[in-house]
Structure formats: C-alpha cells, structure tokens
C-alpha cells in the first residue's frame, strides 16, 4: 500500500483510501492522528516541542514544530477538506523520555500535557494513546479503515 511519510515538524491530511500516513521514530516528539470515519479524511502531525513562544519565528515558518501551533493547523486542514469535529477519532503516540532519563527537561511529558490541554479546550477527546516510557515508536494511519498501528520494541499493536 502506498504511504505518505510525515517527517519531524510536518503535517499530512488526505482522503485517499489507498494510502497510509506514517511517521517514524517518535521519541519525545508526539504523533497525533485524527480520522473522520464518515468523510474518510485522516491526518497526522509529528511535532517536537510544546510551545511556540520559545521560537515565534520558527513557529511562523514551521507551525507543525510546536503543539500549540501545529494541532490547530492539523484541525484547520482537516475541516477545510470536510472533516467534522464531533466525528474525529484522535489517537496519540510518543512523548517518551529517550534522551532525558533524569527528567530534567521533560519534553515528552510537556508535549503530551500541552496536547491534552489544547484538545480539552476544544472539546476533543483522545480515543486511544501509547505515550510515555523510554522507547521510540512508529505510528501508521490507514485512510481506508482509520486503523492506527504502533510499532515499537514491544511489537506491533493496534490502538
């Protein structure tokens, strides 16, 4: 099956039922998938930092680098294609502590907390998640079925 790879600080939104959207090696970064099962529109973001105030110029050039600018952009693109907010199935992957075993910076945890707050404020619930810990993950969204799979050292699991 053809796939579109979402890189770091990138977003992909599509309604192509013959395609998977995938992002690799989520460490402290977060991968968010959103899927409207009725419209068959899916999207994914791979963001690396929680708040854009740390670098407004980078956020302007690359909104998907940050949770607070990237998540609204993902939703905006999905709604522009015809997705409806109350039908979205949102799944979250990543937010681990790979390089920060002593939790000095807590980037993974902060990425996750900002995401939860942002979604909560917009009345969007997380349907499933695989977050935290100390392992890298790959996430894949099938645009025909909305199925989300996560590959890690634990194996391949469906969310």
Buried (B, 14 or more C-beta within 10 A) or exposed (E): EEBBEBEBBBBBBBBBEEBBBBBBEBBBBBBBBBBBEEBBBBBBBBBBBBBBEEBEEBBEEBBBBBBBBBBEBBBEBBBEBEBEEEEBBBBBBBBBBBEBEEEEEBBBBBBBBBBBEBBEEEEBEBBBBBBEBEBBBBBBBBBEEBBBBBBBEEEEEEB
